Amino acid sequence: MTARDRDPDGRARNQRPRDAFGRPLPRGAEGVERIPDDYAPDAAEALAEARRLLTENRPFHAHEVLEARWKTGPADERELWQGLAQICVGLTHLQRGNRRGASALLERGAARISGYGPPYPEIARAARELAGPAEADPVEAIAGIRALL
């Protein structure tokens, strides 16, 4: 069994490189640039960076940015950032062909953000539509969420 990567506080930190879809690559492989563990963006920076990454069809990496805001932002905003991160993970599952995982995370994310003001109810509605029974094109789904964000 391989030992897990840990930070100085003992929390698990996966240091393996990842591909553009966020899939782990073998240790030593060339991956795409990762979001640093100590990244602490403000709200405007997190949204701008998430939009940029979604424009590049990299929702896994957008999720990492939004997760950084969720973990470092004010407590009263954490549900919002966690929900946005979950929606991006749902988009990642769409890219990977995991319809069931995509639906679950899109629904969870939509539930978390729907109580916030505009534009979040509209993003929640779009995420719920993507979670529905119709097959969604991942590139179109990513572009649709990015346009609303």
C-alpha beads as a LAMMPS data file, in Angstrom:
LAMMPS data file: protein, C-alpha beads

149 atoms
148 bonds

1 atom types
1 bond types

-500.0 500.0 xlo xhi
-500.0 500.0 ylo yhi
-500.0 500.0 zlo zhi

Masses

1 110.0

Atoms # bond

1 1 1 0.000 0.000 0.000
2 1 1 1.326 3.445 -0.968
3 1 1 1.597 6.115 1.720
4 1 1 -0.647 9.131 1.175
5 1 1 0.784 12.598 0.683
6 1 1 0.201 14.697 3.815
7 1 1 0.657 18.349 4.674
8 1 1 2.443 19.459 7.889
9 1 1 -0.869 19.224 9.795
10 1 1 -1.410 15.619 8.671
11 1 1 -4.206 16.365 6.170
12 1 1 -4.185 14.345 2.962
13 1 1 -2.776 16.229 -0.011
14 1 1 -2.530 14.446 -3.345
15 1 1 0.663 15.680 -4.948
16 1 1 0.394 13.501 -8.065
17 1 1 0.363 15.432 -11.338
18 1 1 -3.002 15.728 -13.104
19 1 1 -4.095 15.963 -16.700
20 1 1 -6.308 18.747 -18.100
21 1 1 -9.416 16.818 -16.958
22 1 1 -8.078 16.569 -13.388
23 1 1 -7.313 12.849 -13.614
24 1 1 -4.285 11.764 -11.567
25 1 1 -1.239 10.813 -13.584
26 1 1 1.618 8.541 -12.482
27 1 1 4.169 10.156 -10.189
28 1 1 6.877 11.828 -12.235
29 1 1 4.617 12.334 -15.275
30 1 1 4.225 15.754 -16.828
31 1 1 0.872 17.232 -15.797
32 1 1 -0.819 20.587 -16.050
33 1 1 -0.163 23.319 -13.520
34 1 1 -2.059 22.790 -10.250
35 1 1 -3.685 25.313 -7.927
36 1 1 -1.376 25.744 -4.915
37 1 1 -2.655 24.381 -1.582
38 1 1 -2.140 27.792 0.055
39 1 1 -4.035 29.755 -2.616
40 1 1 -6.468 32.187 -0.929
41 1 1 -8.255 34.269 -3.580
42 1 1 -10.731 37.017 -2.799
43 1 1 -14.214 36.629 -4.275
44 1 1 -13.563 38.619 -7.469
45 1 1 -10.288 36.800 -8.129
46 1 1 -11.876 33.381 -7.552
47 1 1 -14.717 34.112 -9.993
48 1 1 -12.389 35.563 -12.639
49 1 1 -9.987 32.629 -12.408
50 1 1 -12.825 30.072 -12.447
51 1 1 -14.253 31.750 -15.579
52 1 1 -10.829 31.661 -17.246
53 1 1 -10.399 27.969 -16.476
54 1 1 -13.919 27.161 -17.694
55 1 1 -13.119 29.025 -20.934
56 1 1 -10.207 26.577 -21.300
57 1 1 -12.611 23.643 -20.632
58 1 1 -10.862 22.896 -17.330
59 1 1 -13.705 22.628 -14.791
60 1 1 -11.663 20.444 -12.419
61 1 1 -9.145 23.251 -12.037
62 1 1 -11.953 25.819 -11.702
63 1 1 -13.275 23.637 -8.874
64 1 1 -9.881 23.857 -7.138
65 1 1 -9.999 27.685 -7.305
66 1 1 -13.555 27.787 -5.941
67 1 1 -12.632 25.258 -3.262
68 1 1 -9.746 27.519 -2.199
69 1 1 -12.220 30.385 -1.748
70 1 1 -14.626 28.089 0.119
71 1 1 -11.893 27.069 2.553
72 1 1 -10.416 30.554 3.100
73 1 1 -13.386 32.884 2.664
74 1 1 -15.874 34.175 5.219
75 1 1 -18.004 31.551 6.962
76 1 1 -21.264 33.069 5.700
77 1 1 -20.152 32.500 2.064
78 1 1 -18.901 28.933 2.381
79 1 1 -22.101 27.267 1.140
80 1 1 -21.958 29.407 -2.006
81 1 1 -18.340 28.564 -2.829
82 1 1 -18.778 24.902 -1.956
83 1 1 -21.828 24.735 -4.230
84 1 1 -20.003 26.399 -7.121
85 1 1 -17.081 24.003 -6.634
86 1 1 -19.485 21.038 -6.686
87 1 1 -21.050 22.264 -9.923
88 1 1 -17.581 22.406 -11.485
89 1 1 -16.846 18.864 -10.296
90 1 1 -20.161 17.851 -11.854
91 1 1 -18.950 19.368 -15.137
92 1 1 -15.716 17.401 -14.728
93 1 1 -17.719 14.191 -14.411
94 1 1 -19.607 15.117 -17.605
95 1 1 -16.248 15.479 -19.388
96 1 1 -15.171 12.075 -18.114
97 1 1 -18.429 10.407 -19.185
98 1 1 -19.619 9.730 -15.617
99 1 1 -23.279 10.756 -15.987
100 1 1 -24.336 9.467 -12.565
101 1 1 -21.566 11.324 -10.705
102 1 1 -22.243 14.461 -12.743
103 1 1 -25.942 14.431 -11.862
104 1 1 -25.306 13.957 -8.148
105 1 1 -22.776 16.791 -7.905
106 1 1 -24.711 19.192 -10.119
107 1 1 -27.811 18.659 -7.943
108 1 1 -25.836 19.098 -4.696
109 1 1 -24.149 22.240 -5.954
110 1 1 -27.448 23.695 -7.184
111 1 1 -29.052 23.094 -3.789
112 1 1 -26.222 24.935 -2.022
113 1 1 -26.242 28.063 -4.202
114 1 1 -29.940 28.535 -4.937
115 1 1 -30.561 30.610 -1.796
116 1 1 -28.072 33.309 -2.784
117 1 1 -29.015 36.309 -4.906
118 1 1 -28.533 36.730 -8.648
119 1 1 -26.953 35.181 -10.661
120 1 1 -26.881 32.085 -8.457
121 1 1 -30.525 30.931 -8.792
122 1 1 -30.040 30.969 -12.579
123 1 1 -26.803 28.972 -12.287
124 1 1 -28.628 26.510 -9.996
125 1 1 -31.421 26.137 -12.575
126 1 1 -28.886 25.466 -15.341
127 1 1 -27.047 22.926 -13.172
128 1 1 -30.330 21.111 -12.418
129 1 1 -31.130 20.964 -16.126
130 1 1 -27.706 19.442 -16.797
131 1 1 -28.354 16.929 -14.005
132 1 1 -31.600 15.823 -15.668
133 1 1 -32.122 12.789 -17.868
134 1 1 -31.077 14.421 -21.174
135 1 1 -27.505 13.834 -22.320
136 1 1 -25.511 17.046 -22.132
137 1 1 -22.577 17.930 -24.344
138 1 1 -19.723 18.661 -21.887
139 1 1 -18.282 21.556 -23.897
140 1 1 -21.693 23.222 -24.194
141 1 1 -22.455 22.558 -20.510
142 1 1 -19.185 24.152 -19.411
143 1 1 -19.744 27.158 -21.676
144 1 1 -23.288 27.590 -20.372
145 1 1 -22.246 27.634 -16.711
146 1 1 -19.300 29.924 -17.464
147 1 1 -21.581 32.400 -19.236
148 1 1 -23.779 32.598 -16.136
149 1 1 -20.905 32.851 -13.671

Bonds

1 1 1 2
2 1 2 3
3 1 3 4
4 1 4 5
5 1 5 6
6 1 6 7
7 1 7 8
8 1 8 9
9 1 9 10
10 1 10 11
11 1 11 12
12 1 12 13
13 1 13 14
14 1 14 15
15 1 15 16
16 1 16 17
17 1 17 18
18 1 18 19
19 1 19 20
20 1 20 21
21 1 21 22
22 1 22 23
23 1 23 24
24 1 24 25
25 1 25 26
26 1 26 27
27 1 27 28
28 1 28 29
29 1 29 30
30 1 30 31
31 1 31 32
32 1 32 33
33 1 33 34
34 1 34 35
35 1 35 36
36 1 36 37
37 1 37 38
38 1 38 39
39 1 39 40
40 1 40 41
41 1 41 42
42 1 42 43
43 1 43 44
44 1 44 45
45 1 45 46
46 1 46 47
47 1 47 48
48 1 48 49
49 1 49 50
50 1 50 51
51 1 51 52
52 1 52 53
53 1 53 54
54 1 54 55
55 1 55 56
56 1 56 57
57 1 57 58
58 1 58 59
59 1 59 60
60 1 60 61
61 1 61 62
62 1 62 63
63 1 63 64
64 1 64 65
65 1 65 66
66 1 66 67
67 1 67 68
68 1 68 69
69 1 69 70
70 1 70 71
71 1 71 72
72 1 72 73
73 1 73 74
74 1 74 75
75 1 75 76
76 1 76 77
77 1 77 78
78 1 78 79
79 1 79 80
80 1 80 81
81 1 81 82
82 1 82 83
83 1 83 84
84 1 84 85
85 1 85 86
86 1 86 87
87 1 87 88
88 1 88 89
89 1 89 90
90 1 90 91
91 1 91 92
92 1 92 93
93 1 93 94
94 1 94 95
95 1 95 96
96 1 96 97
97 1 97 98
98 1 98 99
99 1 99 100
100 1 100 101
101 1 101 102
102 1 102 103
103 1 103 104
104 1 104 105
105 1 105 106
106 1 106 107
107 1 107 108
108 1 108 109
109 1 109 110
110 1 110 111
111 1 111 112
112 1 112 113
113 1 113 114
114 1 114 115
115 1 115 116
116 1 116 117
117 1 117 118
118 1 118 119
119 1 119 120
120 1 120 121
121 1 121 122
122 1 122 123
123 1 123 124
124 1 124 125
125 1 125 126
126 1 126 127
127 1 127 128
128 1 128 129
129 1 129 130
130 1 130 131
131 1 131 132
132 1 132 133
133 1 133 134
134 1 134 135
135 1 135 136
136 1 136 137
137 1 137 138
138 1 138 139
139 1 139 140
140 1 140 141
141 1 141 142
142 1 142 143
143 1 143 144
144 1 144 145
145 1 145 146
146 1 146 147
147 1 147 148
148 1 148 149
